[in-house]
Amino acid sequence: MHEFSVVENLIKILKKVIKENNVKKILKVNLKINPFSCLDQDNLNFVFSSIVKEDNFLKDTKIIIKRGKDPLSREYIVENVEIEI
């Protein structure tokens, strides 16, 4: 499952954000994805929530996807992260 590897990498990024910013909770993550990517918002959220269901920092996080226009861009880019301090 492709979403699983993306979610694993995303969790690593978010754990770094939590540690560096003394975050109570991550509320939302906005991803921009390649226009030809097969990533799906519902699938990503399902896999993400299944993995982090016991993690108080991440269990309520929602992933929002926006498709970019550049077919030469990376598969996904974390545009911003909404946090609670």
Buried (B, 14 or more C-beta within 10 A) or exposed (E): EBBBEBBEEBBEEBBEBBEEEEBEBBEEBBBBBBEEBEBEBEBBBBBBBEBBEEBEBBBBBBBBBEEBEEEEBEEBEBEEBEBEE
